[in-house]
Amino acid sequence: MSQHVIIDSVTHRDLRVADMPSAALGDNVMAALATPHEFRALQAHYPIVFRRDIASGQLSALALFGFENGENLFLEGNIWDAPCKPLAHVVQPFLIGRAEGSDDLGQVHIDLDHPRVIQTGESGVRLFDEDGRPSPLLENAAQLLGDLDAAYRASGAFFAALERYDLLESFTLEVPLVDGSKHTLVGFLAINEDKLRALDSAALGDLHRDGHLMPLFMAVASVSQFGGLVARRNARISRT
């Protein structure tokens, strides 16, 4: 369940947000949405894969944290073992809200049902100070939401280019584990490197002109992070 409301300094004067990594606060997730603008930073730590929504056919990109639902191999207690996270995950429990059919800049909303939201007590970080001014946490959240919104809006052209040049393929990953078991990762898409290499100079020129070539290469480079993800899974098994 979720309860999205516009943040205001009167109603939410005493609202607080827990800002540490924690499974109990919603960090025990397998993946998070990623925008092409973030691929360069994310590819150094996470595999980047793609997913097609069955109902709408719409593409999205994901940074993988684990191999199954509820598994985050970067999370150890209250420590997230990577220097960056996808913006869509970082901004929680905040989000941008707009009136239906509106294309304005939107307003900062908060999900009151998110586990990070603290409505009573003294723990967590306040959204407003005693005078009703936004706290640094809220100001930073507003900035990140603006960055995420701009990156999300720009991502449609990138996904359209992937479709136009038929650059995605489904894949299956067999994950061998130290306890002798295997885990199979299915249901995702990746860049077809053979088709990418076969593009002619005109197609490559178009992709470069539109700023799509760099995130394409970053998504390809991120595949090497599957090895690190398997190592994290094996290390966790060895500790149990």
N, C-alpha and C positions, 0 to 999 in steps of 0.2 A: 504494500500500500504506500501511497505518497500523498502529501498534502502541500501543494505548492501555493505560496502566498507572496505578495509583494512585500519587501522589507520596508518598514518605516520606523522612525526613531521613537515614536510614542508607543505603539503596540509592542515593539520588540526591544525596548530600552534595556531590559535585563537579560535578553537572550544571549546564550554563550554557545561556543562551538569547540568541541574537542579536536585538537589539531595534531595528535600523535598517530603514527601508524599502529593499527591494531586490527586483528581479525574481527573482534567484536564490534568495531566501528565501520565495517564494510570493506575492509581491504583484502579479505580472503576471496578474491575473484580470479578467475582463470585468465582474463584479458580485459582490455579497455579500448575504447574507440581511439583511433589515432588519425590525425589529418596529415596530408602530404607535406605540409609546412614543417611538421615535426620529425619527419623521417630521418633527417640527417643526425639529429641528436639521439633518437630512439634506437637506431640501428646498431649503435655501439653496445647495446645491452639486451635488447629484446628481439626475437623474431617478429617480423611484420608480415601478416597474412591478410587475405581479403575474404569477404563473405558476401554472398548475395541473399538478400531477403526473399524468401519463398513467395510471399504474397505480392510484394511490389516489384520485385526484380532489381531493386536498388542495391548498388554496391556500397560497401563500407570497408575501411581498413581497421585492423586490430593489432595492438602490441600484445604478444602472448606472455603471460606470467607463469603458466603451468600447462598441464596436459589434460586436465579434467575440471569440471565445474567445482568451484570451491577451493581450488588449489592455487596458491600463490607461492612459488618457490623463492621469491625475493623477500618474503616476509618472515622474519624470525622474531617472535615476540613483539616488541615495540620498535623494531628496526627494519627499515626497508633497504635492502642491500643493493642499491643502485642510485646513482647521483641525480637521475631525472625520472619523471613519470609522465605519461600522456596527460595533456591539459584536461581532458574530459574527466579524468580520475582526480586530478589535483583539486579542481574547483568544487567538488562535492562538499557540502550539501547545497551549494548555490547553483543557480541556473538563470538563463535569460528567459523572460516571459514577454510575449507580445499579444496584443489584441488580435483576434481572428481576422485574417486578411490584411493585417497591417505589415508594413515593411520598414517601420521606424527602428530606432536604435535599441528599443526594448528597455526593460527595467530589470533590476536585480531581484530575483525571487529566491526563496529558500524553501527546501522541503522539510517541513516541520516534523515529519515522520522518520527522517533519516536518523540513524543511530548516532551520528556526530552532534546532533542538536541537543543542547542541554537547556531545558526551560526553567529549572529551579536549581538552587545550590550555587556554590562558589567555584566549582571546578570549570576548566575550559577557559576560552578566551572570549571576552565580551565583544559584541558587534558595535556597541556605542559606548562612549565614555559618559561620565556623570552629567555632562552638559548636552548630551544628545548628538555629539559629533561622531561621525564614523571612525571606528578604530582602524589602526593600520591593517589588521586582518581583513576587515570589510573593504577597505580601499584597494587592497591587493587583489581580493576576490573580484571586485568590479573590473579591474584592469585585465585580469586573466580571462574573465568572461568575454570582454571585448575582443581580446586576441583570439580566443577560441571561436567566437562567432564569425570573425573575419576569415579565419582559416577554414572553417566549415563551409562558408559560402563559396570560397574559392575552390574547394575540393571537387565540386561537381564537374568542372572542366577537365580535371585530371582523370576522374573516373570515366568520363565520356571518351577521352583519348585512349584509355585502356580498351574500351569497347570497340572504338573505331578501328584500331589496329589489331584487335583480337589477341591481346597480349596476356590473357589470364588462362590458367589451366587448373583443374582440380588435382589434388595430390593426396597421397596416403603416406604417412610416416610411421614406420615401425620403430618403437622405442624399446631397445633391449635394456633390462634393468639388472642390477647386481644380484637380486634374489632369484634370478632365473626366469622371472615373468617378463611379459612383453605388454606394452601399451600401444594401441593403434590410434593415431590422430587422423581423423577424417572430417569432411564437411567444410573444408576451407579451400581457398584458391591461392595460387602464387603466380609470380611473373614467369611466363614461358621464355626462358633464356634463348632458346633456338629461334623463336619468332622475333625476339628483340634484336638478336644479331643479324637476322635476315632483312631487317628494315633497310630500305634504300636511303640515299642521301637526302631526298626530298622529305621523306617521312621523319628522319632524324632531325632535319632542319626545322620542321614544323614543331616537333616536340621540344627542341631546344628553345625556339623562339617563344613558345608559350610557357616556358618554365617547368616543363614536365619531365625533362630528361634526368635532372638531378634526383628528384624523388624516386624515379624508376630505378636508377642505379643504387640508391640507398636501400630500396626494398629488396633488390637482389642481394646486396651485401649482407643484409640482416639475416639471411638464411643461415649464415655461419654461426649465428647465436643459438641454433638448435642444439649444437654440441654442448654449449655451456648449460643450457636448460636441462639436458639429460644428466649432466654431471651433478647439477643441483638436486635433481630427483634421486639419483643414486646415493648422494651424500646423506640425504634425509632418510632414505631407507636404511643405510648403514648405522645411523644413530638410534634406530628404533629396535 
